[in-house]
Amino acid sequence: GLMPHPERASDELLGGMDGSLIFKSLK
C-alpha cells in the first residue's frame, strides 16, 4: 500500500527513536 515499510517511514519522519515507540504501539 502507501507505506510498505512503516519502520522506515517512522525513521524518516521522527528520526528513529520516536518512530520505534509508535511502531511498537501499532504492533
C-alpha positions as CSV (number, residue, x, y, z in Angstrom):
1,G,0.0,0.0,0.0
2,L,1.1,3.5,0.8
3,M,3.6,2.6,3.4
4,P,5.1,-0.9,2.7
5,H,7.8,-0.2,5.3
6,P,6.2,1.6,8.4
7,E,9.5,1.2,10.2
8,R,11.5,3.2,7.6
9,A,8.7,5.8,7.3
10,S,8.8,6.4,11.0
11,D,12.6,6.6,10.9
12,E,12.4,9.3,8.3
13,L,9.6,11.3,10.0
14,L,10.6,11.0,13.6
15,G,14.3,10.1,13.4
16,G,14.0,6.5,14.6
17,M,13.7,6.9,18.3
18,D,10.1,8.1,18.5
19,G,9.4,6.0,15.4
20,S,10.2,2.8,17.3
21,L,7.8,3.7,20.0
22,I,5.0,4.3,17.6
23,F,5.8,1.2,15.6
24,K,5.6,-0.8,18.9
25,S,2.3,0.7,19.7
26,L,0.9,-0.3,16.3
27,K,2.1,-3.8,16.8
